[in-house]
Amino acid sequence: MSKPITDKKQQVTYLKERLEIFLEVLDALDPETAELEDIDRLIQMMNDLEDKMEQFNAREQ
């Protein structure tokens, strides 16, 4: 398991990278052929990103 990211700049970089991955997956998704699993995966990615943001915010306090 990796150690927690406590540096604010590293946290922002991490979140930007994760968001970029999400956007790439979203861009690659064909709306005509997307299946429920694809949408579920996108929702899970957003939930994971939100959880990570909450973790980072909690560390600041």
Backbone as a printed PyTorch tensor [residue, N CA C, xyz], in Angstrom:
tensor([[[  0.8430,  -1.1760,   0.0000],
         [  0.0000,   0.0000,   0.0000],
         [  0.8900,   1.2410,   0.0000]],

        [[  0.4960,   2.2360,  -0.7300],
         [  1.3050,   3.4490,  -0.8150],
         [  1.0420,   4.3410,   0.3830]],

        [[  2.0060,   5.2150,   0.6550],
         [  1.8390,   6.1100,   1.7990],
         [  0.9390,   7.2870,   1.4110]],

        [[  0.2590,   7.8730,   2.3960],
         [ -0.6690,   8.9810,   2.1110],
         [  0.0400,  10.1930,   1.5240]],

        [[ -0.6430,  10.8740,   0.6380],
         [ -0.1290,  12.1110,   0.0520],
         [ -0.5640,  13.2540,   0.9670]],

        [[  0.4100,  13.9260,   1.5600],
         [  0.0750,  15.0090,   2.4840],
         [  0.4230,  16.3860,   1.9370]],

        [[  1.2840,  16.4340,   0.9470],
         [  1.6680,  17.7090,   0.3440],
         [  0.5380,  18.2160,  -0.5520]],

        [[  0.1130,  19.4520,  -0.3210],
         [ -1.0120,  20.0380,  -1.0600],
         [ -0.7810,  20.0050,  -2.5730]],

        [[  0.4180,  20.3350,  -3.0090],
         [  0.7260,  20.3540,  -4.4420],
         [  0.6200,  18.9470,  -5.0370]],

        [[  1.0970,  17.9560,  -4.3210],
         [  0.9990,  16.5800,  -4.7930],
         [ -0.4580,  16.1210,  -4.8380]],

        [[ -1.2570,  16.5650,  -3.8740],
         [ -2.6640,  16.2150,  -3.8580],
         [ -3.3680,  16.7640,  -5.0950]],

        [[ -3.0970,  18.0090,  -5.4160],
         [ -3.7130,  18.6330,  -6.5900],
         [ -3.2660,  17.9110,  -7.8600]],

        [[ -1.9940,  17.5900,  -7.9440],
         [ -1.4700,  16.8630,  -9.1080],
         [ -2.1510,  15.5060,  -9.2360]],

        [[ -2.2890,  14.8080,  -8.1270],
         [ -2.9520,  13.5010,  -8.1330],
         [ -4.3870,  13.6240,  -8.6400]],

        [[ -5.1220,  14.5960,  -8.1180],
         [ -6.5140,  14.7800,  -8.5240],
         [ -6.6240,  15.1530, -10.0010]],

        [[ -5.7190,  15.9990, -10.4740],
         [ -5.7190,  16.3710, -11.8950],
         [ -5.4720,  15.1530, -12.7770]],

        [[ -4.5400,  14.3040, -12.3660],
         [ -4.2300,  13.1050, -13.1470],
         [ -5.4230,  12.1600, -13.1830]],

        [[ -6.0720,  11.9770, -12.0550],
         [ -7.2410,  11.1040, -11.9990],
         [ -8.3870,  11.6650, -12.8380]],

        [[ -8.5670,  12.9680, -12.7870],
         [ -9.6100,  13.6020, -13.5870],
         [ -9.3040,  13.4610, -15.0740]],

        [[ -8.0430,  13.5870, -15.4310],
         [ -7.6350,  13.4190, -16.8340],
         [ -7.9320,  11.9990, -17.3150]],

        [[ -7.6750,  11.0140, -16.4700],
         [ -7.9840,   9.6220, -16.8190],
         [ -9.4840,   9.4580, -17.0280]],

        [[-10.2710,  10.0480, -16.1220],
         [-11.7290,   9.9850, -16.2570],
         [-12.1740,  10.5890, -17.5840]],

        [[-11.6310,  11.7500, -17.9170],
         [-12.0140,  12.4190, -19.1560],
         [-11.6160,  11.6060, -20.3910]],

        [[-10.4840,  10.9380, -20.3330],
         [-10.0560,  10.0890, -21.4420],
         [-11.0110,   8.9120, -21.6270]],

        [[-11.4020,   8.3000, -20.5150],
         [-12.3460,   7.1820, -20.5800],
         [-13.6870,   7.6710, -21.1230]],

        [[-14.1390,   8.8100, -20.6320],
         [-15.4050,   9.3840, -21.0850],
         [-15.3590,   9.7000, -22.5750]],

        [[-14.2580,  10.2650, -23.0250],
         [-14.1070,  10.6240, -24.4360],
         [-14.0820,   9.3860, -25.3330]],

        [[-13.5160,   8.2940, -24.8280],
         [-13.3980,   7.0730, -25.6160],
         [-14.7090,   6.2940, -25.6730]],

        [[-15.6300,   6.6300, -24.8000],
         [-16.8900,   5.9040, -24.7330],
         [-17.8070,   6.3050, -25.8860]],

        [[-18.2930,   5.3140, -26.5960],
         [-19.2270,   5.5460, -27.6990],
         [-20.6480,   5.4770, -27.1530]],

        [[-21.3790,   6.5760, -27.1880],
         [-22.7380,   6.5830, -26.6170],
         [-23.6800,   5.5690, -27.2850]],

        [[-23.3980,   5.2390, -28.5270],
         [-24.2520,   4.3000, -29.2510],
         [-24.0640,   2.8570, -28.7850]],

        [[-22.8790,   2.5410, -28.2840],
         [-22.5910,   1.1490, -27.9100],
         [-22.3100,   0.9850, -26.4200]],

        [[-22.3790,   2.0650, -25.6540],
         [-22.0900,   1.9920, -24.2200],
         [-23.0910,   1.0730, -23.5300]],

        [[-22.5680,   0.2950, -22.6040],
         [-23.4040,  -0.6030, -21.8320],
         [-23.5190,  -0.0790, -20.4050]],

        [[-24.4280,  -0.6470, -19.6620],
         [-24.6540,  -0.2330, -18.2880],
         [-23.3740,  -0.3330, -17.4550]],

        [[-22.5760,  -1.3550, -17.7090],
         [-21.3210,  -1.5260, -16.9740],
         [-20.3660,  -0.3550, -17.2180]],

        [[-20.3800,   0.1630, -18.4380],
         [-19.5330,   1.3150, -18.7650],
         [-19.9510,   2.5440, -17.9520]],

        [[-21.2460,   2.7750, -17.8760],
         [-21.7600,   3.9080, -17.1160],
         [-21.4840,   3.7160, -15.6290]],

        [[-21.6810,   2.4870, -15.1490],
         [-21.3890,   2.1860, -13.7430],
         [-19.9180,   2.4560, -13.4210]],

        [[-19.0420,   2.1130, -14.3510],
         [-17.6100,   2.3410, -14.1370],
         [-17.3120,   3.8430, -14.0640]],

        [[-17.9250,   4.6230, -14.9220],
         [-17.7350,   6.0770, -14.8760],
         [-18.2290,   6.6550, -13.5520]],

        [[-19.3720,   6.1790, -13.1050],
         [-19.9000,   6.6420, -11.8160],
         [-18.9540,   6.2550, -10.6890]],

        [[-18.4180,   5.0470, -10.7380],
         [-17.4780,   4.6140,  -9.7030],
         [-16.2010,   5.4550,  -9.7190]],

        [[-15.7350,   5.7940, -10.9020],
         [-14.5450,   6.6480, -11.0020],
         [-14.8020,   8.0130, -10.3620]],

        [[-15.9710,   8.5800, -10.6110],
         [-16.3180,   9.8700, -10.0140],
         [-16.4510,   9.7510,  -8.4910]],

        [[-17.0570,   8.6740,  -8.0260],
         [-17.1700,   8.4590,  -6.5850],
         [-15.7980,   8.3160,  -5.9360]],

        [[-14.9040,   7.5850,  -6.5900],
         [-13.5390,   7.4330,  -6.0740],
         [-12.8280,   8.7750,  -6.0080]],

        [[-13.0130,   9.5800,  -7.0320],
         [-12.3940,  10.9060,  -7.0730],
         [-12.9450,  11.7880,  -5.9550]],

        [[-14.2390,  11.7320,  -5.7520],
         [-14.8620,  12.5060,  -4.6720],
         [-14.3690,  12.0410,  -3.3050]],

        [[-14.2610,  10.7300,  -3.1210],
         [-13.7420,  10.1860,  -1.8540],
         [-12.3210,  10.6760,  -1.5880]],

        [[-11.5030,  10.6780,  -2.6290],
         [-10.1140,  11.1160,  -2.4700],
         [-10.0540,  12.5950,  -2.1060]],

        [[-10.9060,  13.3980,  -2.7170],
         [-10.9560,  14.8260,  -2.3940],
         [-11.3440,  15.0180,  -0.9280]],

        [[-12.3120,  14.2480,  -0.4600],
         [-12.7280,  14.3380,   0.9310],
         [-11.5940,  13.9260,   1.8650]],

        [[-10.8530,  12.8920,   1.4970],
         [ -9.6980,  12.4660,   2.3010],
         [ -8.6590,  13.5790,   2.3840]],

        [[ -8.3700,  14.1920,   1.2520],
         [ -7.3830,  15.2690,   1.2450],
         [ -7.8590,  16.4480,   2.0830]],

        [[ -9.1280,  16.7860,   1.9770],
         [ -9.6690,  17.9030,   2.7720],
         [ -9.6110,  17.5900,   4.2610]],

        [[ -9.8690,  16.3570,   4.6360],
         [ -9.8330,  15.9590,   6.0490],
         [ -8.4190,  16.0580,   6.6070]],

        [[ -7.4200,  15.7950,   5.8010],
         [ -6.0310,  15.8740,   6.2520],
         [ -5.5940,  17.3020,   6.5230]],

        [[ -6.2430,  18.2450,   5.8630],
         [ -5.8870,  19.6600,   6.0520],
         [ -6.3830,  20.1900,   7.3850]],

        [[ -7.4170,  19.5760,   7.9180],
         [ -8.0430,  20.0900,   9.1410],
         [ -7.4150,  19.5380,  10.3840]]])
